[in-house]
Amino acid sequence: MKNTQHKLRYFIFTLLTCVGISFQQTAIASDEIEKSGDALLILIPAITYGTTFYLEDSKGRSQFCKSFLTNLGVTYGLKKIIDKKRPDGSDESFPSGHASVSFQGASFVHRRYGLKYAAPAYISASFVGYSRVESNNHYTEDVIAGAVIGVISSFCFTNPYKGFMITMTANNGFYGLSLNKNW
């Protein structure tokens, strides 16, 4: 158990380092924000998937692949069906693929390893969403829809890694915490 906690701390340190390097490159200009968002788009799922190898978590790897492929299928299927114009006039604005991929990776970490390990990934995914609106590639609702699709795809296919997991619950006016144990 101690070795696993050490590995998760290493994962968080690696993610924060990558995010820090990406943000160092960010300038006020919109094209630099867009480039940083594009870099994080690749880093979030790559680090997340790589962590399943580092932790020797083959079940997590399988769950990540299922949620990732489902996310891509739903996102790009909706893009083709809806074919909403982007703010810059190009096609397939809704939903944002960048947001869905980024939030799928962040929510996988949340669901599999816990919220305290997912906070940097959620911050990074939020920046990716911001970069898509700032660079005039998407409307805010495109980014929100992509984020929701990414989160749902991970939460549908991902189970907690080991030990207990606490999640927030909301259902028909009831709000509370749910305690889960993976046996």
Backbone torsions as a table, in degrees:
resi	resn	phi	psi	omega
1	MET	NA	-41.1	179.9
2	LYS	-64.8	-38.3	178.6
3	ASN	-63.6	-39.7	178.5
4	THR	-64.5	-42.7	178.4
5	GLN	-63.2	-39.3	177.2
6	HIS	-62.6	-42.6	179.4
7	LYS	-65.1	-39.4	178.0
8	LEU	-67.0	-37.8	176.4
9	ARG	-63.8	-39.6	177.1
10	TYR	-62.5	-40.8	177.2
11	PHE	-59.2	-47.4	-179.5
12	ILE	-63.3	-43.1	177.9
13	PHE	-60.5	-43.7	179.2
14	THR	-62.8	-45.0	179.8
15	LEU	-62.6	-46.3	179.1
16	LEU	-62.1	-38.4	177.6
17	THR	-62.7	-45.3	179.0
18	CYS	-63.7	-41.8	178.4
19	VAL	-64.7	-42.5	178.8
20	GLY	-61.1	-43.0	177.6
21	ILE	-62.7	-42.6	179.7
22	SER	-62.9	-43.1	-178.1
23	PHE	-70.9	-26.7	176.5
24	GLN	-63.1	-30.2	-179.3
25	GLN	-81.6	-11.6	-176.1
26	THR	-77.9	127.1	174.3
27	ALA	-113.4	-178.7	-179.5
28	ILE	-70.2	-29.3	-177.4
29	ALA	-60.6	139.6	-176.4
30	SER	-60.5	-37.3	-178.3
31	ASP	-66.8	-30.4	176.0
32	GLU	-71.9	-37.2	175.9
33	ILE	-63.8	-42.7	179.2
34	GLU	-62.6	-42.8	179.2
35	LYS	-63.2	-41.2	178.2
36	SER	-64.8	-41.3	176.2
37	GLY	-62.1	-40.0	178.0
38	ASP	-64.0	-39.2	178.3
39	ALA	-64.3	-43.7	179.3
40	LEU	-66.9	-31.9	176.3
41	LEU	-55.7	-38.1	179.9
42	ILE	-82.4	-41.5	-176.0
43	LEU	-65.3	-42.3	-174.5
44	ILE	-59.8	-56.5	179.4
45	PRO	-68.7	-31.2	179.7
46	ALA	-65.7	-46.0	178.8
47	ILE	-67.2	-39.7	179.4
48	THR	-61.8	-49.6	179.8
49	TYR	-64.8	-41.5	178.2
50	GLY	-61.2	-33.1	178.6
51	THR	-62.9	-33.6	178.4
52	THR	-64.2	-31.1	174.9
53	PHE	-74.5	-44.2	-178.9
54	TYR	-59.8	-39.8	179.5
55	LEU	-87.2	1.9	-176.6
56	GLU	53.2	47.3	-175.4
57	ASP	-106.1	76.9	-176.8
58	SER	-65.6	-34.3	176.1
59	LYS	-65.0	-42.4	177.3
60	GLY	-62.5	-39.5	178.5
61	ARG	-61.0	-44.0	178.1
62	SER	-64.7	-42.5	178.7
63	GLN	-65.3	-39.3	177.6
64	PHE	-61.1	-46.5	-178.8
65	CYS	-61.7	-43.1	178.5
66	LYS	-61.2	-46.7	-178.1
67	SER	-69.7	-37.7	-179.9
68	PHE	-63.8	-48.0	-179.0
69	LEU	-67.9	-38.6	175.9
70	THR	-61.8	-45.5	178.9
71	ASN	-57.2	-48.5	-179.5
72	LEU	-63.0	-43.1	179.8
73	GLY	-60.4	-47.6	-179.7
74	VAL	-66.3	-47.3	-177.3
75	THR	-60.8	-51.8	-175.6
76	TYR	-77.2	-24.8	171.3
77	GLY	-64.8	-45.8	177.9
78	LEU	-64.7	-37.8	177.4
79	LYS	-57.4	-44.1	-178.7
80	LYS	-70.0	-41.6	-177.3
81	ILE	-69.8	-46.2	-173.9
82	ILE	-82.2	-42.2	177.8
83	ASP	47.1	52.1	177.7
84	LYS	-78.4	141.2	178.0
85	LYS	-71.8	141.4	176.4
86	ARG	-80.1	164.1	176.5
87	PRO	-58.0	-28.9	179.2
88	ASP	-85.8	1.0	177.1
89	GLY	96.0	-10.4	178.4
90	SER	-79.1	175.7	-173.2
91	ASP	-91.6	170.6	170.5
92	GLU	59.6	57.1	-180.0
93	SER	-82.1	-34.5	-170.6
94	PHE	-109.4	127.5	-9.3
95	PRO	-86.0	170.7	179.3
96	SER	-74.5	119.5	176.5
97	GLY	-68.2	-37.3	177.7
98	HIS	-59.7	-45.7	-178.8
99	ALA	-66.9	-41.7	-177.2
100	SER	-65.6	-41.5	179.6
101	VAL	-67.4	-43.9	-179.0
102	SER	-64.3	-45.5	-179.4
103	PHE	-74.1	-25.9	174.2
104	GLN	-64.0	-45.4	178.6
105	GLY	-64.0	-44.9	-179.5
106	ALA	-64.5	-42.6	-178.2
107	SER	-73.8	-25.3	173.1
108	PHE	-62.8	-47.6	178.1
109	VAL	-59.1	-43.9	179.4
110	HIS	-58.1	-53.3	-175.0
111	ARG	-69.4	-39.4	-174.1
112	ARG	-81.9	-43.8	-171.1
113	TYR	-115.6	-11.1	176.4
114	GLY	113.5	154.6	-175.6
115	LEU	-63.1	-37.2	-176.7
116	LYS	-63.3	-26.4	177.5
117	TYR	-86.7	-18.4	-175.8
118	ALA	-91.6	-14.1	-175.6
119	ALA	-54.2	-47.6	178.6
120	PRO	-63.3	-35.7	179.1
121	ALA	-68.0	-39.5	176.7
122	TYR	-65.4	-39.7	177.4
123	ILE	-62.9	-44.0	178.6
124	SER	-64.0	-43.1	179.1
125	ALA	-63.8	-37.7	177.2
126	SER	-63.5	-39.4	176.6
127	PHE	-64.0	-39.6	177.1
128	VAL	-58.7	-46.7	178.0
129	GLY	-59.9	-45.6	177.5
130	TYR	-58.6	-42.8	-177.7
131	SER	-63.1	-30.5	-179.4
132	ARG	-72.6	-36.0	177.2
133	VAL	-75.5	-45.3	-178.6
134	GLU	-59.9	-35.2	-177.7
135	SER	-87.0	5.7	176.0
136	ASN	68.7	26.5	177.3
137	ASN	-93.0	-23.9	-176.3
138	HIS	-146.2	158.4	168.5
139	TYR	-88.4	160.9	-179.2
140	THR	-56.8	-41.8	-179.2
141	GLU	-64.6	-28.6	176.2
142	ASP	-65.8	-42.3	-179.5
143	VAL	-68.7	-43.4	179.0
144	ILE	-62.0	-44.7	179.1
145	ALA	-62.2	-42.3	177.5
146	GLY	-62.0	-42.6	179.0
147	ALA	-62.0	-44.1	-179.9
148	VAL	-62.4	-44.1	178.9
149	ILE	-61.8	-43.6	178.7
150	GLY	-61.3	-45.1	-179.7
151	VAL	-65.3	-46.7	-179.0
152	ILE	-61.9	-41.6	-178.9
153	SER	-62.5	-37.4	178.0
154	SER	-72.9	-43.2	-177.1
155	PHE	-68.8	-23.9	178.4
156	CYS	-74.7	-32.8	-171.7
157	PHE	-111.9	-2.7	-172.1
158	THR	-113.0	133.8	176.3
159	ASN	-112.7	154.9	177.6
160	PRO	-57.9	146.6	-175.8
161	TYR	-67.1	-75.3	-180.0
162	LYS	-143.8	150.9	176.7
163	GLY	80.0	-155.9	-176.7
164	PHE	-94.5	151.4	174.4
165	MET	-136.2	132.0	178.6
166	ILE	-106.1	128.1	178.0
167	THR	-130.5	154.8	176.4
168	MET	-80.8	145.4	-178.0
169	THR	-126.5	138.0	175.0
170	ALA	-142.1	125.2	-178.4
171	ASN	-158.0	119.6	176.3
172	ASN	47.7	50.0	177.9
173	GLY	83.1	-2.1	177.2
174	PHE	-97.3	130.2	177.6
175	TYR	-127.2	135.4	-180.0
176	GLY	-173.1	-164.5	178.4
177	LEU	-114.4	145.7	178.2
178	SER	-117.3	132.2	178.6
179	LEU	-107.7	122.9	-178.3
180	ASN	-118.8	145.6	175.7
181	LYS	-128.7	126.8	177.5
182	ASN	-91.2	119.2	-176.0
183	TRP	-95.3	NA	NA
